[in-house]
Amino acid sequence: MWYNEVMSVPVLDIILNISLAGWVVAVASLLMTFLSGIVFWQDSTKHSSKFFFFFGLVVGGWGMAYAFFDGALGTSTIHIAVATLYLVAGLVPLSIFLFLCDFSIKGNPFSFWKLIAVFIPYFGIAGAFMMPGFIVSFKEASGSELGAIVFGKGYSIYILYVLVFLVAGFIVLVKKYRESAGVFKSAIRSILITLFMVSAVATFMMIFSPSFGGFNLFWVEHLSVLVFGFVTSFVLVKYNFWNLKVIAVEFFVSLVALALIIELFLATSPLDLLIKTGIAVFIIFSSSFLVGSVKREIQSGDKIERLLKDLDYLYKQLKVLDRKKSEFLSIASHHLRDPLTAIRGYASMLTEGSFGELPAPLNEAVEKIFESSKRLITMISDFMDISHIESGDMNYKFTDVDMKRLVLDLADEMRFNAEHVHLGFDVTIDDGPSKEESFVTVGDAGKLRQVIANLIDNSIKYTPRGHISVLLHKSPDKEKIIFSISDTGIGMNASMLEKIFVKFSRAGDAGKAYTEGRGLGLYVAKELIKKHEGRIWAESKGEGMGSSFYVEMEAK
Ligand code: ADP
C-alpha cells in the first residue's frame, strides 16, 4: 500500500533534503495563500474573493507539493511526490479560470452546475495521473545517471488541458475588458498582461520541459504564477475592489494578537499566566469589534465615494444634454416662427380685404388659417421662452413700466376676443379718490405684457359663459401693485390649483374647454414674474365656480 511506503520514509529526512529553491517556492506560495486569505476574510461575501482564496490555497498546496517533491528526490517517495505535484498543479489553471470568470464589479454568482462542469476535465486528468506512466513518471537515479521525470504518451493531453483553461480564461477576460469602462477596465488590463506572461511561461515550460529532462526549471513556472497572484492582489487592492486600509488594520490586529499569545508562553508563574490570558482575551475580543467597525465604516465610506463619483458624472452629462436640448429648441423654434409669422400676416391681410373682398366660404377658410398660425406662433414662443428660461439666457430689459397703461392697452386689444364669444368684459383701475395713484413698477415691459395677456387669454378660453372682470389696485400700504382677473369659468379644485404653474400640466376639464392648450403659459408666466421678484397665484372656489388670477409687483 502506498501509505505504508510514505509512512516508512522519515519525514525529517525529506524536510532536511529540501533545497533552498524548494524552501523559497514553498514560503512564497504560502505567502500567497495568506494574502488571498486576508482578502477573503476581509470580504467573504464577494464571489471573486472566494475564488481568489481558492486560487491562493491551490498555489500554497502547489508550493508545498514542490517542496515535498524536492525533498523526496533520491528517496523512494519520489513517485508519489511527482504524482502529487502534477495533481495539485492541474488545479492551478482551473482556479485561475474560475477567478477570472467571476471577477466583476457586480459579482454574478457561479452556478453549481457550471462549477461541476469546470471540474469534470480536472477529474479526468486526475484519473489519468493514477495510470502509472501515462502522463508522467519518475526514473530514479542509477549509477552515474541522474533521476529524471519521464513524460508518457498522455503528456500532450495534460498540455492541452492546461492550455484550454488558460486560453478560456484569457477569452473571458478580454470580453470583460471590452465591456467594461473606467477604473475596472484598467484593472483588467493589468491582469490581462500578467496572465499573458504566465500563459507564455507555462506553455513554454510544458512543451520544452521533456527536453530539459524534467524538473530543474520547475521553479520558473512557480515564479510566474506567483507573480500573477501578487500582481492581481496588488491590482485589486489598488483599484479599491478590496480595501487596503481594512487589510492593514486586520494585519496590525493579528500581529498584536500573535504577540499576546507568545507572551502567554513566557509567563513566569500561574498568576502571571492568568493575568496575561485575561489581558489577551480582552484585547483580542475588543479588537475584533474594532476591526468590524473600522471595516463597516471604511466600506460604507468607499461606497458613498463611488456613488458620489457616479452621480457627479451623471449630473455633468445631464447638464450637457439639457443645454443641447435648449439650444436645439431655440434654433428649431426660430426657424419655425419666421415663416409662420409670414403666413399669419398674409392671412390677416386677406381677411381684412387688403387684396380685395373674399367670398364668404373662402374668408372663413382664411380665418381658420389665421387662427391656427396664431396658435402655433404662441406655442413656439412658449417653447422658446422655456428654452431661454432653462438655459438661463433670457434677456430682460428693466425700465419703468406703467401698469395702468399696459393693462388698459391690453384690455382694449383683447376686449374684442371676449365679446366675440359673448362674454362680458369689464376693467376697473382703482386709482384712488384723486385718480392720481401711480401704478409704475420696474420691469421688462414686454414680459409683463406677455404675462397679463396670457392671463386674459386664459380667462377667455376657460370661461364658456358669463363675464370677466379685470382689476388693477394697490395694497393698503401702497407698496404693491396688484393685477387681478376673475372669471365665471370652469374653475379649479384645490389640487388643480397647486399644479397649474408646473410645466405641461393642465387641470381637470381644461382639455374640454380648450383642446389646443399645452400647459406652458402659466409656467412661463411664473418664471417671468419670479425674475421680477413679484408674485403670481390663482384662487378658485372649486370646479365650475370661476377662477381668479393675481399678479403682484413692487410699486416704484
Ligand atoms: P394652457 O392654457 O395652454 O393649457 P396654461 O399654462 O396657460 O396652459 O394653463 C395651465 C392650466 O391652468 C390650464 O390648462 C387650465 O387647466 C388652468 N387654467 C388656466 N387659466 C384658467 C382659468 N382662467 N380658469 C380655469 N382654469 C385655468
Residues whose N, C-alpha, C, O or C-beta is under 5 A from the ligand:
A	BS01	ADP	N458 S459 Y462 G489 I490 G491 I500 S505 R506 A507 A510 G517 R518 G519 L520 G521 L522 Y523 S547
